[in-house]
Amino acid sequence: FGAEVVARLALQEVQLALDRPREAVKEASLAIEVARKAKKERLIIAGLQASIAALLRAAGPANVRKAAGLAEELLALSRALGDAKEEALALLSLARVRVAKQEFEEGYSACEQALAAAKRSSCRRTEALVQKDTATALLAARMEMETALEAIEEAIQICSEIGDRPREIEARLLGASLYVQDDRLLDAISTGEQALTLARELRDRHLIKDCVDLIVQIRASDGQTEQALEVSQEELDLACAGENVDPHRHLAALQRMVSVQLTMEDPEGAKRSAEKALEIEIPDDKRVEALALQLMAEVHLTAKKFDQALNSATKAQSILQAEGDVKGVASVLQLVFDIHLEAGKENEALRARHALRLVYQAAGWRDEEATVLLSIAELLLQIRGPREALKPAREAVAIFQDIGEKSGEASAMLVLAQCQVTGKASTDALRSTVTARRLFQSLFDPAGEAQCLLTAAEVYSRNGAAEEAAKVAREAQKLCQKCSETKAEADCLQTLAFVRIGVLQREEENGRKPKAADIEQAISVVSELAAMLESVPDTEERRITCLSQLAGLRILSQDFEGSLKAAEQALELAVSIDRPLPMGQALLSLSEAHHSLGNAKDALQAAEDASSLFEQLGDTGLQEAAKQAIEQSKKPPPERRGTSAPSSAAPSTAAASKATSTVSYGSTQPPASSSNGATEFVARDMTFGGSSSSTTARRGGISTSIASAEQDTATARAAASLRGASPPSHAEPNQEKRRQQLLAAMEAKAAPKLEQQQQRGSPPTISQLRFVLKQVRPDWSPSELSLVQEKLAAIQVETPDDLFKQLATLGSRGVNQKLKDHGKRPMRKETLDALLEYGRKGSGTAP
């Protein structure tokens, strides 16, 4: 019995190493079953510890809940043995479960109890482990940073005293992360470098990789890209020095170099590094060659050389297939999928997905096979429609049911429901959402329940039952609030906004004037969403869309000043993230807002700026939208409420019907989300009776406030979500280079407010500051320069001397903190550093 338990636990560790936690859970469960038959308490304890670790890796509410039950049993058994060390380890497992459940105070309490038990056991190694987990719990909770730092420093000291170098390195890496969280970057880098020194002494390539990766990440995130490159180059030099070169370490160093070089927009340097990787040879291990080929494929993909990328990826795939490396083949097929998707070859991308399904099917990895089937269903839904998407969705449901994976089954039922919604099978869709919700309830997953309710709300809204849809969306919002799922709550509000805006859209399409009460309800919900998104990270594009919607709605309610304010906020945010499509969308909203106020010159300028952006993108539909905005800006502004003249901003339904767009009132596509591990589903066609084309002209009325660029953004976001975990080297486009190209055409056309103020006699210091900004950032357009000047004025910077004095005194970090304190978005560190350097050279004024 003992040998079988040990073998099962060894298999569990292998499965975790392969990143297959569900299989690891099965092995650990079998080990526990055998240990119970043998009635061996210590073997049961070992099995429980392994099972808890695997369940926490598998994640998901159901797995965490099961882990909590096992942790309580583990603690009871350990205490019954009277072994303080085992009790400390059991309390540690309980603490990890509490943290996974986001019960941070309970997790910290369990850590304190574990520390007391570890001290009773006189086992310093266990004490160090507890201190490290205490710091981890506090880091996860973002609370008591000083206590967390004290705990990790104690762990480092103990590991150093007992000579446990691997644990000391792990503790130092965690300490570096804590220092980053505490905004102490110098301490973070110092701690990381100390860990790296120890790792190099041990010659442990895995720990070396972790240390170098962390240091590079810290420096790069702080804008220290040159220093990040130096660290990467140093590791590369050491990795290939001497006679006994570790080829795996050498390859890891070159992979890192490629990543940094691509970040620094050095594609040629990245290509040279990838070519060096291809020179590495290991006679008995062809996988190194495959990884080098995969690296080259990623470099080619970043350079948009799709044929070369595909060629390298195909070679890598052949090698890994010959080696029988299922995980490696899957990784390459993911890259092949990315290449085809980036090249716009959706059918080829679909073939890559089918190939991946066959790989998992042949390996017997049924849960992975079902997950790929869901991805296939989502892609088919996007490119071919619901009829073809239904089959793989149903297959995925069947597989998850067969293997007893309720979490996967629930997510698959949601995808199936989405296919049915898009196919207008309302009854089937509601039935599927009910089934999925019951599954999520059994898993204690309120976020999953909320997704089911949102899909049901979509069905009700499509069938004209707006109040029922709104009621269901609010119920979903309450569920998200209970479990503190902020992003999921934002999805609920966006669905609610979709419902309220849909009411206005239907009124307009039927030739009726929307009711004032309906308009106010829409404004209220969209305003609530805009306010919420401000505090949710990584939702800038959604907030830009939301503010553009709000600008259009306020025009409909004849709150023209409010419309202008919302449009200006959208533009400022779009400029700050340097993305052309949101910028164009915001400019069109700004044009309409200015037109409604009678500011013909400003309206025309904004529309022409948008046109220049869209012309560079080469999108005829967006150019047509901008063209309509230019023509609209030349017409008289809309009549104020109470007059009988028809509004020029609201063309008749007959006129609107001539337009090719089916997009109205902004986005009618609530975002796909994946809370608590629920499968993210994409391409949710939530337009009313419309085409899914993303490059169509805008229609009249309130719809003129939202650019068709929004649909392009949603489509691009959907395509990105289909890719899964794409390598960072090619997941993000070169935004800075694209922005320079896109905004170059705007330079001669824009006429921002500050320039107009100068013409009316504003102080000459404004033009001097503008000159300095332009010298340091020649790629900035007049509109961007004006926004930056307004931002700096909020912190009393109106002259070059003001700027240089604050930068010299506070540094870039201090200036950005002041901007944050005044409600302004911070500027890039590289820009502020360049401005300070410019000032030190004594070139601070205009000639």
Summary of the structure (lengths in Angstrom):
residues: 847
radius of gyration: 29.2
end to end distance: 87.3
largest distance: 91.7
contacts: 3018
relative contact order: 0.04
helix: 76%
strand: 0%
